[in-house]
Structure formats: structure tokens, C-alpha cells
């Protein structure tokens, strides 16, 4: 079952470290399939592209995965810009280097402990990564630390209600990632010291032909850390398929993401 069913609220530090290792391992395993299966994630990333500032000399792509947005940012801002692609998963960075070479600098690190100096960045770009971080407050505080005065963070993340159809099908709506509310993101950004904070919320719905395609779209982007002994029986899979089929729309089986787009100015 998905890693989305593995997170728990307010983990202690050892649990946080274990969670980071599991997420890194799951995304590393998924690296080879990410570009093929992450079409919904890439489409949602386009909402950030329209908000880019006209100039940025030092840019961080936080949670860069296989480097799609990192390379686009490097091309957009030109050869004089310094673009860093950072991810927790070594496998994702290996795939980024295989696909794009040294077009940008690749860094393996935790979003809540960035190996970067204070006030050195003009822009942080992050598409659907920070929902995997154990502490929203720590992560936004780090982004505020590494941004220059006037620097900007453009972030897509996910709010409550995301993947509700998946939770319904597997009869575990309470086991999904504890997605944080728009209000929680606003409060965390202000606490981190951002002087201008906007958080826009919008539901994005995608459709898939069958349950296998739904689960592939989730597992293929790293959400596949199973619990020991959590193998699903055929009866459980059949039940989930029936429950999801009851939700079918003319376009296919729906999967809804509650997209939160943050624009934060230091």
C-alpha cells in the first residue's frame, strides 16, 4: 500500500529520521518511472511557472526529483544563473544526472536542514515535495533562512481531502498523509518570518482507466513504502476495485488533489 498510508502525526526525532529514510528509499526506487507516471504532478507544477520572478541569479529546486523543473529553471534564467536541484532521494538525483548531466548542481539533503548559507538564494521553487516533510514549520523556517531579503519561495503542496477517492476505496480515509490546511501553511509561513504570504487553494482532478492505473500513478512517484506484513489479499483488492468503480465518471476513475500554491516573499 502507499506510503501515504504510513505517516503519523508529531513523530519523535528517531521516528522522523526513520520516515525520511523510508521516503528516500521509496522515491529512489521510483526514480526510473517518475517521468512516465508523474503527469499529474507535472501539470500541477505549471501553476508555479506563471509566477516566476523576471530575474533570479541563485535558484533552488527543492524536491527536484529527476530534474524536470531544475533544467527548465536553468534554461529560463540563462547561463549566468546558478541553479541547484536538491532531493532527499539519492536514486532521484542519479536519475536527474543520467537525464540531464551537469546542467545544474545536484544536492542530496533534507529540506529541514539545507546545506546552504544564510541569505544566498533569490528563488526557491518546490513542486509537491514539502508535504513529505515531517515538520512544516522547520521546513519553511529553513527556506526563510536561505532566501535573501526580497527573495521568493514558490511552492505547490497538498491540503486535506487530497486522494479522498483512494482513501474511500481502501476503506482507510484516516490513514492518508495528514495534509496540513491552508490556515496552517499561512501561520507557519508567517512564523518563519516571511513578510508577504499568499496561499491559494484549488482542487485538481485527474482521471484514470482503472484501479491499476490509479495505484501506478501513486506508486510510480514514490508513494509505495509498505509496512512489514502489509501485503493486501485478493479480497481486499477486489473490494477496493468495487468501491472505486462506484465513483467512476465518464472520463474515468477520479483522483482529486487539493492543491495549495504558496507564494512567500522574504
N, C-alpha and C positions, 0 to 999 in steps of 0.2 A: 504494500500500500504506500501511498505517497508520504514523503517527508512532511507534507503539510499536515499529516496526522501525528506528528511526533513532537512538536514543540510544546513546552509547558510555560506557564506564566512565572515571572520573577524567579528564574533559575539562580542558584548559588554559583559562585565563580567556577568551581570544578564542573558543574553541570553546563555552564556557559562554554567552557573550553571543550567539553565533550560534544556539545551541539555544534560548535564551529568545526571540529574535526569531521563530524558526520556530514555537514553541509558541504565542506570542501571535498570530501570523498565522493559524495553523490554528484556534485557538479563536475568533478573531474571525470567520472565515469560517463557522464552525459555529453562531454565536450564534442565528440565526433558527430553527434546527432543534432546538436543545438541549432546550427544554421538551418537545417532542413525542417525542424519541427517548431521552431520558435517564431512562426509567422505572426501570431497574435501579439507577442511581445515586441516584435519589430514594428508592427503597425502602431502600437501604443506609443512607442518611442518617438514617432514623428510629431507627436504633440509638443515635445520639448524643442524640436528643431526650429519651430517657428518663433521661439522665444530667445534664441541665441543673441547675445550682445554683438554689436558690429565688430568689436575688436577684443581679442584675448591673447595675451602673449604666453601665458602659462596655464595649462588646462589639465584637469584630472577627469578621466572617465572612471567613475567609481563603480565597481562590479562590472568590469568591461566584458566578461565572458570571452568569446573568441574574437573580439576586437572590431566588430562591425562599426560601432559608433566611434571608437577611438580613431580609426583610419579616416572616417568621414570628417571628424573634427580636425584632424591634421590637414586634410585636403582643403577644408573650408577656411582655416585660418592661415594657411600658407607655410612655407618652409621656415620662416623666421619664428613661428610659434613652437613652444615646447609642449608636447602632448604626452601625458603619462596614462597608461592603461593599467589599472590596478584590480586584482581579483584575489579572493581568498583561496580559490581552487587552482593548484598547480597544473592540473590537466587542462583547464581552460586556457591558461597562459601558454602552455605548449601548443595548443591548437591555434591560438592567436599568432604565435610566432611562425608556425607552419604556414598559415594562410597569408600572413602579411609581412613576415620578416621583421626587419628593424625599422619599419615605417614610424613606429612610436616606441617609447621605452616601456617595457612591461615590468610590473612590480607585483610580487606576491605578498599580501599583507591583509591585516584586519582593518575594517573601516573604523573601528573604535580605537585604533592605535596606529595611526598613519605614520610611516617613516619619512615624514616631510617636515621642513622647518615652518615656523610660525610665519603667517602673513606672506606666503610666497606664491599664491595662486590667484589668477583673475577669475577663473571659472571652474566650478565642479559640475559635471554632467553625470547623472545617475539614472539609468532606466531600469526599474523593477529589481532593485537589489536590497534596499535598506530594510524591507520587510523581513529579511532573513537575519537581521542583526538582533542579538538578544536585548540590547538596550538602545532604544530610540534616542534617549537623552544623551547618552555618551557619544553616539554617532554624530548627532547634529552639533554637539559641542566640539568635536574634532574638526568638522567641516568649518565651523566658525573660526577655529584656531588657525587653520592653514590658509584661509582666504584673506586677501588684503582688504583694507578699508575700501568700500565700494565694490568689492568682488561679489560674485553672484553664484548661488547654487540653484541649479535646475534639476528637479528630482521627480521622477514618477515612482509611486509606491501604491500599495493596495489597502483599501479600507474594509470595514466589516461588511459582510454579505458577499464577498468575493468567493467564487466557486460554490455558491449555495446549492446548485444543482448536483454537484459532486457529493457534497455532504448529505444531501437528501437521498441520493441513490445508494450510498453505502450505509445509510441509517446512522451516521456519525456527525451530525452538524456541529456538535460541541467539540469535535476533535480537530477541526481545522486550525491553522495558524491563528493565533489571537491578534488578528489585524487591528491596528490602532485607528481610532476615529480621527476625523478631520480636526476636531477640537483638541485632541491630544497632540497632534502634529503642530498645530498653532502654538500651543503652550510650550512644547519642547523647543521650538524654534526661537521663541521669544526668550526663554530661559537661557538658551545658548548664546544670546547676545545679538541676534540679527535685528537690524533696525527697521527693515521693511519685510513683511511676511505676508504672502498670499498663498492660500491653499484652495484650489478649485477641485470640485468633486464631479465625476461623471461616470455613469455606467457604460461599459463597453461589452457588447455581446457578440460572441462568435459561435459558429455552428460547425458540427462535425457529423459525418455519416453514421457513426455507430459508437458504441461504448469503447471499443478497442482504440478508435482514433482519438476519443476524448482522453483516455488514460495515457496514450502515447504522447499527446501534446503536453501533458503534465510531466510525465516521467522523462521525456526527452529533454526537458530543460532543467533536470537535476532533482526534481522533487520525487525521489524514489528511495529514501532511506528507510528500509523496513526494520521493524522490531524483530528481535530473535523470536522465532516461533510464531510469526505473524502471517504465515502463508495462508492465503484465502482458499476456502474449499470451493468446489464446483457449485455447490448450492448457494453459497454467498455471492459468487459472481453472477449466477443466473438471477438471483433476486435483485441484485443491483441493476442488471440489464433491464429487467421488467420495470423497475421503478424509474429508471432514466427514460425508457421508451414512453412512459406515460407523460413525459414532459416534451416529447417531440413536437417541433414546429415545422411548417412547410420547408424551411431551409435546412432542417436537420436537428440534431440534438444540441440544445443551447448550453453555452458555458459563459457565465457572466463574471466580469471583473469590475469591481468598484474602484475605478482609477482615481487616485489623488495626485494632482500635479502641484508641486511646491515650487514657488519662486521666492528665494530668500536672498536679501541683499545685506551684506555685512556693514 
